[in-house]
Every structure is written in C-alpha cells, then in structure tokens.
Amino acid sequence: MKPIQSKEDYQSYVDEKTPNSPILKNCFNAFWVGGLICAIGQIIFGLCRLRGIDETNSYTIVSMTLVFASAFLTGLNVFNKVGKFAGAGSLIPITGFANSIVSPAMEYKSEGYVMGVGAKMFTVAGPVLVYGISTSIVVGLIYILLNTQSLVLI
C-alpha cells in the first residue's frame, strides 16, 4: 500500500475500504417492519373497540401496550436486534421512544439506581422531551396572544 499524501488519496482509500450499504434492502426492511408495528397497533385498537372501549381510551391502550412491549423486548435484548435489522422502521413508531429510554437505563444500571439508571435514562429521549414540551408551550402562548377572543380581561 502506498502512503496517503493528499485528501484525494485518503478519500479513495476510504471508498475502497468502506462497504457499500444496501439502501434498497434497508428501506424495504424499514418499511415492512414499521408497517408491521403499526398493523399490530391497529389490531390492538380494533380489539379494544370490539370490547366496547371508546376511541380515546383505545388509543391510550394501544400506546401503552406498544411502549410496554418495546421496553420489555429491549430488556430481553430482542428489540435491539429488530432495530439493527429494520433501522428507522422500528425507531420511528412510539416503540423507538420506549427503546431510547430503556437502553441507556440498562446500560448504566451498574452505576446504581440514582446515578446510573435515573441520571442516564433520559440521555437520548430527554432533549426530545424538553424540545417538544417547550415548543408546545411557546406555540400555545402565541395562540393565546393572537386569539384575542380567548383572553379574559379583568
């Protein structure tokens, strides 16, 4: 192997050593696994409706069931394998959120429940939660300020 002397030489070396990613296969796997997760959620919703549960509570039950299943499968190290296979197909639905909380908690449990699990549990999901909650508060305040009919002046 000749020595790397320029950026072009380095880039050609990297291109030579980097394996090609099967983009179409990865997209297909993400599509069908994400669709399967959503179909399972739809089946749970249908079962709830058949049992006479109203629509709002059915949505809540679906979310809770999928989050629990994802957290449980993450604890069994099954969801991580699904994530490697399906990529974004397993991370985009609500199941990815549960996985992003449980994985760091499991990884740092050896450091204790407070400094390990408690402190590291929201390392991935924490910024998403903070951003989402902060944005919803700002948008709500802007809505209230722009909608003068909703203001009650004392």
MOKATA-V667727 format. One line per field, one symbol per residue. ss: DSSP state (@ for helix, = for strand, . for the rest). burial: 1 if it has 16 or more other ideal C-beta (glycine too) atoms within 10 Angstrom, else 0. Layout:
ss: ???
burial: ???
//
This chain:
ss: ......@@@@@@@@@@@.....@@@@@@@@@@@@@@@@@@@@@@@@@@@@....@@@@@@@@@@@@@@@@@@@@@...@@@@@@@@.@@@@..@@@@@@@@@@@@@@.@@@.@@@@@@@@....@@@@@@@@@@@@@@@@@@@@@@.@@@....
burial: 0000000000000000000000000000110011001101100110010000000001001100111011101100001101100111111011111111111111010000000110011100100000000000000000000000000000
//
